[in-house]
């Protein structure tokens, strides 16, 4: 499965939101699995969207055929668009589906890993971080994905409330980072917490 992460700064909120609803047209696209996103909690006007496709071939076909038509009404409503593509590696909690319906909050972490530490980082994600997140009340589902070059990773998790995510952050993250030797693995990390916008879910 291919994961597409889009981040932009909205300059015309009303126009952007109106045009965002037109992405419902994705539903007829071969290989499309789902899309959702919302507003950053930390950066005013910043939007994150996540799209899921069965494969890179289906995604490339969509980009060549239908993308520009769906995007036309949104042009000019945003700036600083950044797009990254990642390949699915494994679930953060069993049975991941790109379904946003029960979620209230998304958490994204974008990690660049030291080249000689990639295998260790992936192992720690499986053995330390995943069980901790999966066992946290309020964590619904998540995905761990890898980009090219191979030292770039995306961790996306869906939560049923900001309160539950806050408890996980407060109680566990520092201790888990020490156990997983995250400081030795990670060259750079950026993250955000996103209030899900239900009207944008496709």
N, C-alpha and C positions, 0 to 999 in steps of 0.2 A: 504494500500500500504506500502511496505517495502522500506526503503531508506538505501543504503549501501554507507558509506563514506570511501574511501581509501586514505591514505596519505603515500607517500614514498619519499626517496631521491634517485635521479637517479645518477648512477655512470658511465653508458655507454649511452650517450644521443642518439646516432645514432641507437644503438641496441634496446633501449627502444622504440623509436618512430616507428621503423620498426615493432617490435612485437606488438605495441599497435594497429596497423591497423588490426591485425588478430582477435581482439575482435569483428569484424563485424560478426563473427560466432555466437554471442549472438542472432542475429535476428531470428534464428530458434528455440530458446528455449521457451518452454511453460511458460507463465506467465511473460516473460521479457517485460518491458515497455520502457526502454531507458537508455542510459548512455552517459555521457559527462564529460569534465573536462579540465584541462590545468595546466599552470605553475604559481606558487606563484609569486606575485609581490615583496614580502618582503624577501623571503628566497631563495637564489640561489640553483637551482637544485631540489627544492621540487615540487612535483606534487600532485594535488588533483583530484580525480575522484569520480563521484557520479553515482550509479546505482539504478534503480527503478524496483521493482518486484511487481506483483499483491498481493502476500502473502508470508509469511515466508515458507509455505509448498513448493511453486514453487521454491523459492530460495534454500532451503535445497536439493531439488531434483537435481537442477543444480549443486550444489557443490559436490554432491555424484557422479554424472555421467560425466559431461563435463568440469568442471572447470580446472582440471589439464592438460587436453589436450590443451586447449586454452592458458593456462599460461606457457606451457613448454618453448616456445621460448623466453619468457621474463625473465626467471630465470637467475640471475646473472647480470642483467642490473640495479638493484636497491637494496637499503638496507633500513633498519628501517621501514618496512611496518607496518602501523597501520590501523586496520579495525574496524569500529564501525557500528552497525545496529540500526536503528531507525524506529518506526512506525509512519506513517502519522497521524497527528492530524487535521490540517486544512490548507487551502490556506492562503498565505499572500496577494494575490490578487485573485479575483474570477477566477475560471476556470483553475486551475493549470493543466498543462500537462508536462511530462518530455521531453520537446522539447527544444533543445538548438540552433536552427538554426538562429534566429535573434539576439541572445545574443552575446555580445563582452566581457563581464566581469561577473564573479560570485563573490558573497560575501558570506562567510560562517561565522557563529558565533556558537560557541560551548559553552553552558552555563551549569554550575553546580549550582543548586539552593538549598538554605537552605531548609531543609526538611519541616519545618513548613510554608514556604512561596511559595510552589509550586502552590497552587490554585491561589494565588494573582498574581504570575508571569504569569500564563496562561491567566488570566483575563486581565492583562495589555497588553499582546501581542495582544489580540483580540481588546481591546478598545482604546489603545494608539498607539502602534507601527504599527499594520497592516494598519489602515487608513492613517497614515503618509507616510508609504512606498508606499501604493497603489496609493496615490495621487501625488507621486513624478514623474515628467517627466523622462522618460528613464527607470523606473523600469517596467520590462516586466511581471514577474510572480515570485512567491516564494512559499515556503513550510515551515511549522512549524511541527516538528516531535519530538517524545519523545522516549527515550531509557529505558531499564531496567538496573539498578534501576531507579525508576521513577523521580529522581531529576536531570536527565540529558536530555538536549534538543539541537536540531539542528535547526538553522534558515538559510535557503539557499535562496538567491535572485539572479535573473538574470537581468542584466542591458544592455541597448543597447550601452552604452559608458562609459568610465572611467570619462569623464567630468561630465556627469549627476550624477554619483555616488558620485563624489567629491563634487558637489553642495549640495547634500543631507547631506553628512557628515558634511560639514562646517556650513550649515545653521541650522540644526535641531537636531542633535543627543544629544547634551548636554542638551538642553531644554526638549526634550522628556524623557531623562533619569531621570531628576528631577521630571517630572510630573508622571512618572510610578514608582517612588521610586525604581529604578533598584538597587541602592546601597544596599538597605535593603534586596532585594530578592536574589542577586547573590553571591554565595560563590567564584566562579571562572569563568572567561570568557576568551576564546581564539578565535581569528578570523584570517581571511586572505582574501585577495583580489586576484583573480585568473584570469589571461588572458586566455580566452577560446581558445583551440586548435581545430579548426573545423574538422581536420582529425581524431580526436579521438571520434567524436560523432557517436553513434550507434543508 
